[in-house]
Amino acid sequence: REISKHSNDKDGLPEAAKKCIGLKERWKLSPRQHQEIGFSFILFGKRIVLADEMGVGKTLQAIAAMDFLLASQQIKRIIIVCPVSIKRNIINEIEMNTDWLEHKFNIVSIQGSAYDRKDMEEEILYGQLRDRTKWVIYNYEQLQKSDYFKKLVEGAGVIADEAHKLCNPKTKQTRAFQEATENVAKVKYMIIMTGTPIVNSPNDAFQLATVARPGVFGSWYYFKKHFMITESTRFGEKSLAFKNIEQLKEMTAPFIIRRLKRECLDLPPVIFKQETVDLTEDQTKRYVDFVNKMQTMFEDGDFGNIIDKLDINDIENLDEIDIIINPSAKGGNANYNAPHFTLESKRMSMLIKIKAAIAMMVRLYQVTSGYVSDGSQYAFFKDGGAKIQLIDDILEECERAGDPVIIWTRFVPPILYMNERYKRMNPSLIYGGVKVGPDRDAQIEKFLSGKSGLGLFQIQSGGVGLNFVNCNRHIFLNRWWNFAINDQAIGRSDRFGQERSLFVHNIVSVPNEAMREQIGPNIKTICQIVEQIVARKTNVSKDLFSRVDYAEDISFSEIKESCGL
């Protein structure tokens, strides 16, 4: 409140307060009120979880707060850990919103071979880069192989962007990050940033809170007993929801804050339009063939309704099982009684069958997206299939209006196919095959500058950390299992700076008369399950983390005392 009161009245701000905050002087862009509150929350909380919804401006808040702490000599340097795909975007944000060039500070992105990375770290710690390097950027995969990350974070301010990558405490990168930052005395300021604080289960909230404030809940068993509702399943104990929420909110309010973008930004509406298509005759035939194979594969009573029992957690976590089901590798027949599929554990046997079901469902997804694949080769249906033919019409409309368009897909083959089909629009491509670095940066710049009228983006590669407010048309050729990931992709344009209504076309194939007897209701169930789970997670996140009233009550004196000024 004090910041807002004096933000436009420099003469009315006491000298001590100017020294403490200097908010307008430190930010090149005029911050909004919710960003000022976030700034003060970071300074006061020191090690916090900034869980604002994507598009609210988390990066700007974090950079401004750390830049202030650096200028006031509260920290020696700033360490940022983020996905490799958004490193360049982070550097751009630093360059735009700090005086790094005026002070001749170095911004170093750790990259290259293991030898190159080690050499860069040694130069920052002991060599010529020691005094001038104030911003160091890692990607998560580098942490487990770094000999000096733990040394570099001592006395530094740490930012972990897209911190849902730290939600699994068993991964090497999570363990490396926690081991390096768990000493509160050595890492006094840390910002855990994520727009999706609960991705797979309520366990994520415990993990993120523990990363920010080690030991805040005691043990996991204490947290589970007092704050979790669980149930026993064939895969073990599953976390369903929180209990004693008011007590939990009181415990987390001092260091977790979440604001939704439409609560603090005046954004134009997002208009969703579901476009339905009937599959072509060739697609219908191939789709029915795959459905028949699935029914044959799970014709025994125990697994006949396997699709109906799938949970989003099964889908998201099965990659940890080092078993690949590829029926075509065995002459097209999956013999689950053969020796190479024999496992003593019934649980693992069940997981294998679930993974096989998911593999078949992916094949169905591919058919509706216009092509078939055996894993190494692919072929498109005549004229691209039903969805592509509808996209032809949508793009013609967008071209007449002069609107740039982003098409999202899970799979790479449609990107390559549409790149040829829509050459006239000079497509910009972001997918796993575009090397992170100059190639990817050039594709992003091509789309942002208007040289390209069409973005062909893979959801996994382009759906995080980027800003495409120049675009107000999104088309989903297909969607990710977890709808929160799809929302992140939409959030690339539905964010601060968007001035036009955003139109989102979701293309869905519907069963025609020839398919109804083969498909039935089960094929729809996975979509319904995912929607219910995502809705529950959204509500839990909002109920648990939205404590703006606590942040607004932070006083000037508390911030001064917290910063040691």
C-alpha positions as CSV (number, residue, x, y, z in Angstrom):
1,R,0.0,0.0,0.0
2,E,2.8,2.4,0.9
3,I,4.5,1.6,-2.5
4,S,1.3,2.4,-4.4
5,K,0.6,5.5,-2.3
6,H,3.9,7.1,-3.2
7,S,4.7,5.5,-6.5
8,N,3.7,8.7,-8.5
9,D,4.9,11.1,-5.8
10,K,8.7,10.9,-5.5
11,D,8.8,14.0,-3.3
12,G,6.4,12.5,-0.8
13,L,8.6,9.4,-0.4
14,P,10.9,9.5,2.7
15,E,14.6,9.2,1.9
16,A,14.9,5.9,3.8
17,A,12.0,4.6,1.8
18,K,13.6,5.7,-1.5
19,K,16.8,3.9,-0.5
20,C,14.9,0.8,0.5
21,I,12.7,0.5,-2.6
22,G,13.6,2.8,-5.5
23,L,11.0,0.9,-7.4
24,K,10.3,3.3,-10.2
25,E,14.0,4.1,-10.6
26,R,14.9,0.4,-10.9
27,W,12.2,-0.6,-13.4
28,K,12.5,0.6,-16.9
29,L,8.8,-0.2,-17.5
30,S,6.1,1.2,-15.3
31,P,5.1,-1.6,-13.0
32,R,1.4,-2.4,-12.3
33,Q,0.1,-2.5,-8.8
34,H,0.1,-6.3,-8.6
35,Q,3.7,-6.3,-9.7
36,E,4.7,-3.8,-7.0
37,I,3.0,-6.0,-4.5
38,G,4.9,-9.0,-5.8
39,F,8.1,-7.0,-5.6
40,S,7.6,-6.2,-2.0
41,F,6.5,-9.8,-1.3
42,I,9.8,-11.1,-2.7
43,L,11.9,-8.7,-0.6
44,F,10.0,-9.5,2.6
45,G,9.6,-13.3,2.1
46,K,13.2,-13.8,0.8
47,R,12.6,-17.4,-0.2
48,I,9.2,-17.5,-1.8
49,V,7.0,-19.3,-4.4
50,L,5.7,-16.9,-7.0
51,A,2.8,-18.9,-8.4
52,D,1.1,-16.2,-10.5
53,E,-0.9,-17.4,-13.4
54,M,1.1,-17.3,-16.7
55,G,0.8,-13.9,-18.4
56,V,0.7,-11.9,-15.1
57,G,4.4,-10.9,-15.4
58,K,6.3,-13.2,-13.0
59,T,9.6,-12.8,-14.8
60,L,9.5,-9.0,-14.6
61,Q,8.8,-9.1,-10.9
62,A,11.6,-11.6,-10.2
63,I,14.2,-9.7,-12.3
64,A,13.3,-6.4,-10.8
65,A,13.5,-7.7,-7.2
66,M,16.8,-9.5,-7.8
67,D,18.2,-6.5,-9.6
68,F,17.4,-4.3,-6.6
69,L,19.0,-6.7,-4.2
70,L,22.1,-6.8,-6.4
71,A,22.3,-3.0,-6.5
72,S,21.9,-2.7,-2.7
73,Q,24.6,-5.4,-2.3
74,Q,22.3,-7.9,-0.6
75,I,23.5,-10.6,-3.0
76,K,26.7,-11.2,-5.0
77,R,25.2,-12.4,-8.2
78,I,21.9,-13.7,-9.6
79,I,21.6,-17.4,-10.7
80,I,18.7,-18.3,-13.0
81,V,17.7,-21.9,-13.7
82,C,15.2,-22.4,-16.5
83,P,14.3,-24.8,-19.4
84,V,16.9,-24.6,-22.2
85,S,14.2,-23.4,-24.6
86,I,13.6,-20.1,-22.8
87,K,17.2,-19.1,-22.0
88,R,17.3,-16.6,-24.8
89,N,14.0,-15.1,-23.7
90,I,15.3,-14.7,-20.1
91,I,18.4,-12.8,-21.5
92,N,16.1,-10.5,-23.5
93,E,14.1,-9.7,-20.4
94,I,17.2,-8.9,-18.4
95,E,18.5,-6.7,-21.2
96,M,15.2,-4.8,-21.5
97,N,14.5,-4.3,-17.8
98,T,17.9,-3.7,-16.1
99,D,20.8,-1.4,-16.4
100,W,23.2,-4.3,-17.0
101,L,24.9,-2.6,-20.0
102,E,25.3,0.8,-18.2
103,H,27.2,-1.0,-15.4
104,K,29.0,-3.3,-17.9
105,F,27.7,-6.4,-16.2
106,N,28.1,-9.8,-18.0
107,I,25.1,-12.0,-18.6
108,V,26.5,-15.5,-19.0
109,S,24.5,-18.5,-20.3
110,I,26.2,-21.7,-19.3
111,Q,26.4,-23.9,-22.4
112,G,28.6,-26.1,-24.6
113,S,30.3,-29.3,-23.8
114,A,31.0,-30.5,-20.2
115,Y,34.5,-29.1,-20.5
116,D,33.3,-25.7,-21.8
117,R,30.7,-25.4,-19.1
118,K,33.3,-26.2,-16.4
119,D,35.7,-23.7,-17.9
120,M,32.9,-21.0,-17.8
121,E,32.1,-21.7,-14.2
122,E,35.7,-21.5,-13.1
123,E,36.1,-18.2,-14.9
124,I,33.1,-16.8,-13.1
125,L,34.3,-18.0,-9.7
126,Y,38.1,-17.5,-10.0
127,G,39.0,-15.9,-13.3
128,Q,38.5,-12.8,-15.4
129,L,34.7,-13.0,-15.3
130,R,34.6,-12.9,-11.5
131,D,34.0,-9.2,-10.9
132,R,31.8,-8.4,-13.8
133,T,29.5,-11.4,-14.1
134,K,26.3,-10.7,-12.2
135,W,23.8,-12.9,-14.2
136,V,24.4,-16.6,-14.7
137,I,21.8,-18.8,-16.5
138,Y,21.6,-22.6,-16.3
139,N,19.1,-25.0,-17.7
140,Y,17.8,-27.7,-15.4
141,E,19.6,-30.6,-17.2
142,Q,23.0,-29.1,-16.5
143,L,22.6,-29.1,-12.7
144,Q,23.3,-32.7,-12.1
145,K,26.6,-32.5,-14.0
146,S,27.9,-29.3,-12.6
147,D,30.8,-29.3,-10.2
148,Y,30.4,-25.6,-9.3
149,F,26.7,-24.8,-9.2
150,K,26.6,-25.3,-5.4
151,K,29.6,-22.9,-5.0
152,L,28.1,-20.3,-7.4
153,V,24.7,-20.1,-5.5
154,E,26.4,-19.2,-2.2
155,G,25.6,-15.6,-1.5
156,A,23.6,-15.3,-4.7
157,G,20.0,-14.7,-5.4
158,V,18.4,-17.7,-7.1
159,I,15.5,-17.8,-9.6
160,A,14.0,-21.1,-10.7
161,D,11.7,-20.4,-13.6
162,E,9.1,-23.0,-14.8
163,A,9.7,-24.6,-11.4
164,H,7.2,-27.4,-12.0
165,K,10.3,-29.2,-13.3
166,L,11.3,-29.5,-9.6
167,C,8.1,-31.2,-8.6
168,N,9.5,-34.7,-8.8
169,P,11.9,-35.1,-5.8
170,K,13.4,-38.3,-7.3
171,T,15.0,-36.7,-10.4
172,K,18.7,-35.9,-10.4
173,Q,18.1,-32.3,-11.4
174,T,15.7,-31.8,-8.5
175,R,18.1,-33.4,-6.0
176,A,21.0,-31.3,-7.4
177,F,19.0,-28.1,-7.1
178,Q,17.8,-28.8,-3.6
179,E,21.2,-29.9,-2.3
180,A,22.8,-26.7,-3.6
181,T,20.1,-24.3,-2.3
182,E,18.8,-25.9,0.9
183,N,21.2,-23.9,3.2
184,V,19.1,-20.8,4.0
185,A,22.1,-19.0,5.4
186,K,24.1,-19.3,2.1
187,V,21.1,-18.8,-0.2
188,K,19.2,-16.1,1.5
189,Y,17.0,-15.0,-1.5
190,M,15.3,-17.5,-3.8
191,I,12.2,-17.2,-6.1
192,I,10.5,-20.4,-7.2
193,M,8.4,-19.4,-10.2
194,T,5.6,-21.4,-11.8
195,G,2.2,-20.7,-13.3
196,T,1.1,-24.3,-12.6
197,P,1.9,-25.0,-9.0
198,I,-0.1,-28.3,-9.1
199,V,0.7,-30.2,-12.3
200,N,0.1,-33.9,-11.5
201,S,-1.1,-34.2,-7.9
202,P,-1.4,-32.2,-4.7
203,N,2.0,-33.6,-3.8
204,D,3.5,-30.9,-6.0
205,A,2.5,-28.2,-3.5
206,F,4.5,-29.9,-0.8
207,Q,7.5,-30.3,-3.0
208,L,7.6,-26.7,-4.2
209,A,7.1,-25.4,-0.6
210,T,9.9,-27.6,0.6
211,V,12.3,-26.4,-2.1
212,A,11.5,-22.8,-1.1
213,R,11.4,-23.4,2.7
214,P,13.2,-26.6,3.7
215,G,11.5,-28.3,6.6
216,V,8.5,-25.9,6.6
217,F,6.1,-28.9,7.0
218,G,8.4,-31.2,8.9
219,S,8.3,-34.5,7.1
220,W,6.2,-35.7,4.2
221,Y,4.4,-38.1,6.5
222,Y,3.3,-35.2,8.7
223,F,2.1,-33.2,5.7
224,K,0.2,-36.2,4.3
225,K,-1.4,-37.0,7.7
226,H,-2.5,-33.5,8.5
227,F,-3.3,-32.0,5.0
228,M,-3.9,-34.7,2.5
229,I,-6.9,-36.8,1.5
230,T,-5.6,-40.1,0.0
231,E,-6.9,-43.4,-1.2
232,S,-5.3,-46.8,-1.8
233,T,-5.2,-47.9,-5.4
234,R,-3.6,-50.9,-7.3
235,F,-0.6,-48.6,-7.8
236,G,-0.2,-47.6,-4.2
237,E,-1.5,-44.6,-2.3
238,K,-2.9,-41.7,-4.4
239,S,-3.2,-38.1,-3.2
240,L,-6.7,-36.8,-4.0
241,A,-7.1,-33.4,-2.4
242,F,-6.2,-31.1,0.6
243,K,-7.9,-31.0,3.9
244,N,-7.5,-28.4,6.8
245,I,-7.0,-25.9,4.0
246,E,-7.3,-22.8,6.3
247,Q,-4.5,-24.0,8.5
248,L,-2.4,-24.8,5.4
249,K,-3.1,-21.4,3.9
250,E,-1.9,-19.7,7.1
251,M,1.3,-21.7,7.0
252,T,2.0,-20.9,3.3
253,A,0.8,-17.3,3.2
254,P,4.2,-15.8,4.2
255,F,6.0,-17.4,1.2
256,I,3.5,-18.5,-1.5
257,I,1.5,-16.0,-3.6
258,R,-0.7,-16.6,-6.6
259,R,-2.7,-14.1,-8.6
260,L,-4.9,-14.9,-11.7
261,K,-4.4,-12.7,-14.7
262,R,-8.0,-11.6,-15.1
263,E,-8.0,-10.6,-11.4
264,C,-5.2,-8.1,-12.0
265,L,-5.0,-7.3,-15.7
266,D,-7.6,-5.8,-18.0
267,L,-7.3,-8.4,-20.7
268,P,-9.6,-8.8,-23.7
269,P,-11.6,-12.0,-23.7
270,V,-10.5,-15.4,-25.0
271,I,-13.1,-16.8,-27.3
272,F,-13.1,-20.6,-27.6
273,K,-14.6,-22.2,-30.6
274,Q,-14.9,-26.0,-31.0
275,E,-14.7,-27.0,-34.6
276,T,-16.0,-30.5,-35.3
277,V,-15.2,-32.6,-38.4
278,D,-16.2,-36.0,-39.7
279,L,-13.2,-38.2,-40.6
280,T,-12.7,-39.0,-44.2
281,E,-13.5,-42.5,-45.4
282,D,-9.8,-43.6,-45.3
283,Q,-9.4,-42.2,-41.8
284,T,-12.5,-43.9,-40.6
285,K,-11.3,-47.3,-41.9
286,R,-7.9,-46.9,-40.2
287,Y,-9.5,-45.6,-37.0
288,V,-11.8,-48.6,-36.7
289,D,-9.0,-51.0,-37.4
290,F,-7.0,-49.5,-34.5
291,V,-10.1,-49.7,-32.2
292,N,-10.5,-53.4,-33.0
293,K,-6.9,-54.0,-32.2
294,M,-7.3,-52.3,-28.8
295,Q,-10.4,-54.3,-28.0
296,T,-8.6,-57.6,-29.0
297,M,-5.6,-56.6,-26.9
298,F,-7.7,-56.1,-23.8
299,E,-10.5,-58.5,-24.4
300,D,-9.9,-60.3,-21.0
301,G,-12.3,-59.1,-18.3
302,D,-9.7,-57.5,-16.0
303,F,-8.6,-55.0,-18.7
304,G,-11.6,-54.7,-20.9
305,N,-12.4,-51.3,-19.5
306,I,-8.8,-50.1,-19.1
307,I,-9.3,-46.8,-20.9
308,D,-12.2,-46.0,-18.6
309,K,-9.9,-46.4,-15.5
310,L,-7.0,-44.2,-16.8
311,D,-5.9,-41.3,-14.7
312,I,-3.9,-38.3,-15.9
313,N,-1.1,-39.4,-13.5
314,D,-0.9,-42.8,-15.2
315,I,-0.3,-41.0,-18.5
316,E,2.1,-38.4,-17.2
317,N,4.3,-40.7,-15.1
318,L,4.6,-43.9,-17.3
319,D,7.7,-42.5,-19.0
320,E,9.7,-43.6,-15.9
321,I,9.1,-47.2,-16.9
322,D,11.9,-48.4,-19.1
323,I,9.7,-50.7,-21.2
324,I,8.6,-49.7,-24.7
325,I,5.6,-51.4,-26.2
326,N,5.8,-51.6,-30.0
327,P,3.7,-54.4,-31.4
328,S,5.0,-53.9,-34.9
329,A,8.4,-54.9,-33.8
330,K,7.1,-58.4,-33.2
331,G,5.5,-58.9,-36.6
332,G,2.4,-56.9,-35.7
333,N,1.3,-59.2,-32.8
334,A,1.8,-58.3,-29.2
335,N,2.2,-61.6,-27.3
336,Y,2.0,-60.6,-23.7
337,N,2.6,-64.2,-22.6
338,A,5.9,-64.4,-24.3
339,P,9.1,-64.5,-22.1
340,H,10.2,-61.0,-22.9
341,F,6.9,-59.7,-21.4
342,T,6.9,-61.9,-18.4
343,L,7.3,-59.9,-15.1
344,E,6.9,-61.2,-11.6
345,S,5.2,-58.0,-10.4
346,K,1.4,-57.9,-11.2
347,R,1.7,-54.1,-10.8
348,M,4.3,-53.9,-13.5
349,S,2.3,-56.2,-15.8
350,M,-0.7,-53.8,-15.4
351,L,1.5,-50.8,-16.1
352,I,2.7,-52.5,-19.3
353,K,-0.8,-53.0,-20.5
354,I,-1.7,-49.4,-19.6
355,K,1.3,-48.2,-21.6
356,A,0.3,-50.4,-24.5
357,A,-3.2,-48.9,-24.3
358,I,-1.8,-45.4,-24.3
359,A,0.5,-46.3,-27.3
360,M,-2.7,-47.4,-29.2
361,M,-4.5,-44.2,-28.2
362,V,-1.6,-42.2,-29.6
363,R,-2.1,-44.0,-32.9
364,L,-5.8,-43.0,-32.8
365,Y,-4.7,-39.4,-32.1
366,Q,-2.4,-39.5,-35.2
367,V,-5.1,-40.9,-37.4
368,T,-7.4,-38.0,-36.5
369,S,-4.5,-35.6,-37.1
370,G,-4.2,-36.8,-40.7
371,Y,-1.5,-39.4,-40.8
372,V,-0.4,-42.9,-39.7
373,S,3.0,-43.9,-38.3
374,D,4.9,-47.0,-37.3
375,G,7.3,-45.0,-35.2
376,S,10.0,-44.6,-37.9
377,Q,8.0,-43.6,-41.0
378,Y,4.7,-41.8,-41.5
379,A,2.3,-41.1,-44.3
380,F,-0.6,-38.6,-44.6
381,F,-4.0,-39.3,-45.8
382,K,-5.3,-37.9,-49.1
383,D,-5.3,-34.1,-49.0
384,G,-4.2,-34.1,-45.3
385,G,-7.3,-35.6,-43.8
386,A,-10.4,-33.8,-42.4
387,K,-8.7,-31.5,-39.8
388,I,-6.1,-30.2,-42.3
389,Q,-8.9,-29.4,-44.8
390,L,-10.7,-27.4,-42.2
391,I,-7.5,-25.5,-41.3
392,D,-7.3,-24.5,-45.0
393,D,-10.5,-22.6,-44.7
394,I,-9.6,-21.0,-41.3
395,L,-6.2,-19.8,-42.7
396,E,-7.9,-18.3,-45.8
397,E,-10.1,-16.2,-43.5
398,C,-7.1,-15.1,-41.3
399,E,-5.0,-14.2,-44.4
400,R,-7.8,-11.9,-45.6
401,A,-8.0,-10.3,-42.2
402,G,-4.2,-10.0,-41.9
403,D,-4.1,-12.0,-38.6
404,P,-1.0,-14.1,-37.8
405,V,-1.9,-17.6,-36.7
406,I,-0.4,-20.2,-34.4
407,I,-1.2,-23.9,-35.0
408,W,-0.4,-26.2,-32.1
409,T,0.2,-29.9,-32.3
410,R,1.7,-32.6,-30.2
411,F,3.4,-34.3,-33.1
412,V,6.2,-33.3,-35.5
413,P,5.0,-34.9,-38.8
414,P,2.0,-32.5,-39.1
415,I,4.4,-29.5,-38.6
416,L,6.6,-30.7,-41.5
417,Y,3.6,-31.5,-43.7
418,M,1.9,-28.1,-43.1
419,N,5.2,-26.3,-43.6
420,E,5.1,-27.5,-47.2
421,R,1.4,-27.1,-47.6
422,Y,1.4,-23.4,-46.4
423,K,4.7,-22.2,-47.8
424,R,2.9,-19.1,-49.0
425,M,2.7,-17.9,-45.4
426,N,6.4,-18.4,-44.7
427,P,5.8,-20.5,-41.6
428,S,7.9,-20.2,-38.4
429,L,8.7,-23.6,-36.9
430,I,9.3,-24.4,-33.2
431,Y,9.6,-28.1,-32.5
432,G,12.1,-30.6,-31.1
433,G,14.1,-30.7,-34.4
434,V,14.8,-27.0,-34.3
435,K,18.0,-26.6,-32.4
436,V,17.8,-24.4,-29.3
437,G,20.0,-21.3,-30.0
438,P,20.4,-19.2,-33.1
439,D,18.1,-21.4,-35.2
440,R,15.2,-21.2,-32.7
441,D,15.8,-17.5,-32.0
442,A,15.6,-16.8,-35.7
443,Q,12.2,-18.7,-36.0
444,I,10.8,-16.7,-33.0
445,E,12.0,-13.4,-34.4
446,K,10.6,-14.3,-37.9
447,F,7.1,-14.7,-36.3
448,L,7.3,-11.7,-34.0
449,S,8.5,-9.4,-36.7
450,G,5.7,-10.2,-39.1
451,K,7.8,-11.9,-41.7
452,S,5.9,-15.0,-41.0
453,G,2.1,-15.1,-40.9
454,L,2.0,-18.7,-39.5
455,G,3.5,-20.3,-36.5
456,L,3.7,-24.1,-36.5
457,F,4.6,-25.0,-32.9
458,Q,4.9,-28.2,-31.0
459,I,3.1,-27.8,-27.7
460,Q,6.0,-29.2,-25.7
461,S,8.6,-26.9,-27.3
462,G,6.7,-23.6,-27.8
463,G,4.2,-23.7,-25.0
464,V,6.3,-22.3,-22.2
465,G,8.3,-19.1,-21.6
466,L,7.6,-17.3,-24.9
467,N,5.6,-14.2,-25.6
468,F,3.4,-14.0,-28.8
469,V,1.0,-11.1,-28.0
470,N,1.2,-10.2,-31.7
471,C,-1.0,-13.2,-32.4
472,N,-4.7,-13.4,-31.7
473,R,-5.6,-16.7,-33.5
474,H,-4.7,-20.1,-32.2
475,I,-5.6,-23.4,-33.7
476,F,-5.2,-26.8,-31.9
477,L,-4.8,-29.6,-34.4
478,N,-4.6,-31.9,-31.4
479,R,-4.1,-31.3,-27.7
480,W,-1.9,-32.6,-24.9
481,W,-3.2,-35.1,-22.4
482,N,-2.9,-32.6,-19.6
483,F,-5.1,-29.7,-20.4
484,A,-3.0,-27.4,-18.2
485,I,-0.2,-27.7,-20.8
486,N,-2.6,-26.6,-23.5
487,D,-3.6,-23.6,-21.3
488,Q,0.1,-22.7,-21.1
489,A,0.3,-22.7,-24.8
490,I,-2.7,-20.4,-25.1
491,G,-1.0,-18.2,-22.4
492,R,1.7,-17.3,-24.9
493,S,-0.8,-14.8,-26.4
494,D,-3.3,-14.4,-23.5
495,R,-1.1,-12.3,-21.4
496,F,0.0,-8.8,-20.5
497,G,0.3,-6.7,-23.7
498,Q,-2.5,-8.5,-25.6
499,E,-4.8,-5.8,-27.0
500,R,-7.2,-7.9,-29.1
501,S,-9.6,-10.7,-28.4
502,L,-7.9,-14.1,-28.7
503,F,-9.7,-16.7,-30.8
504,V,-8.9,-20.3,-30.0
505,H,-10.1,-23.0,-32.5
506,N,-10.1,-26.5,-31.1
507,I,-10.6,-29.0,-33.9
508,V,-12.2,-32.2,-32.8
509,S,-13.1,-35.2,-34.9
510,V,-16.5,-36.8,-34.1
511,P,-17.6,-40.3,-34.7
512,N,-19.7,-40.8,-37.9
513,E,-22.3,-43.4,-38.4
514,A,-19.8,-46.0,-39.6
515,M,-17.8,-45.6,-36.3
516,R,-20.4,-45.5,-33.6
517,E,-20.8,-49.3,-33.1
518,Q,-17.0,-49.7,-32.8
519,I,-16.2,-46.7,-30.6
520,G,-18.9,-46.4,-27.8
521,P,-18.5,-44.0,-24.9
522,N,-15.1,-45.2,-23.6
523,I,-13.1,-43.3,-26.2
524,K,-14.6,-40.0,-24.9
525,T,-13.9,-40.9,-21.2
526,I,-10.2,-39.9,-21.3
527,C,-11.1,-36.4,-22.3
528,Q,-13.8,-36.1,-19.6
529,I,-11.4,-37.5,-16.9
530,V,-8.7,-35.0,-17.8
531,E,-11.1,-32.1,-17.8
532,Q,-12.4,-33.0,-14.3
533,I,-8.9,-33.5,-12.9
534,V,-7.6,-30.2,-14.3
535,A,-10.7,-28.4,-13.0
536,R,-10.1,-29.8,-9.6
537,K,-6.4,-28.8,-9.6
538,T,-7.3,-25.3,-10.7
539,N,-9.7,-24.9,-7.8
540,V,-7.2,-26.4,-5.3
541,S,-4.5,-24.0,-6.6
542,K,-6.8,-21.0,-6.3
543,D,-8.1,-21.9,-2.8
544,L,-4.6,-22.7,-1.4
545,F,-2.4,-20.1,-2.9
546,S,-4.4,-16.9,-3.4
547,R,-3.5,-14.9,-0.4
548,V,-3.0,-11.4,-1.9
549,D,-4.4,-9.9,1.3
550,Y,-1.2,-11.1,3.1
551,A,1.1,-9.5,0.6
552,E,-0.8,-6.2,0.6
553,D,-0.4,-6.0,4.4
554,I,3.4,-6.0,4.2
555,S,4.6,-2.6,5.6
556,F,7.5,-0.5,4.6
557,S,9.3,-1.0,7.9
558,E,9.0,-4.8,7.5
559,I,10.6,-4.7,4.0
560,K,13.4,-2.5,5.3
561,E,14.0,-4.8,8.2
562,S,13.9,-7.8,6.0
563,C,16.4,-6.4,3.6
564,G,18.7,-5.3,6.4
565,L,18.5,-1.6,5.4
